[in-house]
Amino acid sequence: QVQLVESGGGTVQPGGSLRLSCAASGIIFRLYNMGWYRQAPGKQRDLVATITTGASTNYADSVKGRFTISRDNAKNTVYLQMNSLKPEDTAVYYCNAVSRSAYYNYWGQGTQVTVSS
């Protein structure tokens, strides 16, 4: 049974930081490309950042220079360090795991991030 469990969300003031974690189980983590997506109320789910099995990264233009995605294969965990947060970063953040063949695609339940003064 595959599980992706996100944690680290919360409420933070503009300019603040949060670190999201996603712990994976039931998959061979090192063989999966991992990603973070977000969905604001009334909007579609958008890519935030991805990291491949080889640790290559990709970011949405809106978060470049502020967010950093990383992975720890020994802990089966992917992270999203979010700095200089803005109100427009408010959303539910979802963890995603995709096998290299793209045949298997899994999602976490999401964690709420609210940026507000």
C-alpha positions in Angstrom: 0.0 0.0 0.0 1.5 3.3 -1.1 1.4 6.2 1.2 2.7 9.8 0.8 2.3 11.7 4.0 2.9 15.5 3.9 3.7 17.5 7.0 5.0 21.0 7.9 2.2 23.2 6.7 0.8 26.0 8.7 0.2 29.7 8.9 3.1 32.1 8.5 3.5 35.9 8.0 4.6 37.3 4.6 8.4 37.0 4.3 8.4 33.9 6.6 9.6 30.4 5.9 8.2 26.9 6.1 9.6 23.5 5.4 7.3 20.8 4.0 8.2 17.1 4.2 6.7 14.2 2.4 7.4 10.7 3.7 6.8 7.9 1.3 6.2 4.2 2.0 5.2 1.3 -0.2 7.4 2.4 -3.1 11.1 2.0 -4.0 11.6 5.7 -3.3 14.9 6.1 -5.1 13.2 4.9 -8.4 10.6 7.7 -8.3 10.6 11.2 -9.5 9.1 13.4 -6.8 7.2 16.7 -7.0 5.3 19.3 -5.1 2.1 20.8 -6.5 -0.3 23.3 -5.0 -3.9 24.2 -5.4 -5.5 27.5 -4.3 -9.3 27.7 -3.7 -11.1 27.9 -7.0 -7.9 27.2 -9.0 -6.3 24.3 -10.7 -3.5 22.2 -9.2 -0.2 23.7 -10.4 3.4 22.4 -10.4 5.6 24.0 -7.8 8.8 21.9 -8.1 10.1 18.5 -9.1 13.2 16.5 -8.5 14.2 13.5 -10.5 15.8 10.2 -9.4 19.1 11.8 -10.4 18.4 14.9 -8.3 17.8 17.2 -11.2 15.3 20.0 -10.2 12.7 22.1 -11.9 10.7 25.0 -10.5 7.7 27.1 -11.4 8.8 30.6 -12.4 6.8 32.0 -9.5 8.9 30.2 -6.9 12.4 30.3 -8.4 14.9 31.7 -6.0 12.6 31.3 -3.0 11.8 27.6 -2.8 14.1 24.6 -2.8 13.2 21.0 -3.4 15.4 18.2 -2.1 15.2 14.5 -1.4 16.8 12.0 1.1 16.6 8.5 -0.4 17.8 7.0 2.9 14.7 8.5 4.7 12.3 8.0 1.8 11.5 11.7 2.1 11.2 14.7 -0.2 11.3 18.3 1.2 10.3 21.7 0.1 12.0 24.6 1.8 9.9 27.7 1.2 11.4 31.1 2.0 10.2 34.7 1.4 6.7 33.5 1.4 4.0 35.6 -0.1 0.2 35.7 0.3 -0.2 34.3 -3.2 1.7 31.1 -2.0 -1.4 30.3 0.1 -2.7 26.9 -1.1 -2.9 23.2 -0.3 0.4 21.6 -1.1 0.5 18.1 -2.5 3.3 15.6 -2.8 3.5 13.5 -6.0 5.5 10.4 -6.9 5.9 9.2 -10.4 7.7 6.1 -11.5 10.4 6.6 -14.2 8.2 4.9 -16.7 5.4 7.2 -15.7 3.2 4.2 -15.3 2.7 4.7 -11.5 1.5 8.0 -10.2 0.7 8.7 -6.5 -0.5 11.7 -4.6 -0.5 12.6 -0.9 -3.5 14.1 1.0 -2.1 17.6 1.0 -1.1 20.1 3.7 -2.4 23.6 4.0 0.0 26.6 3.8 -1.5 30.0 4.6 0.5 33.2 4.3 -1.2 36.0 6.0 -0.5 39.0 8.3 
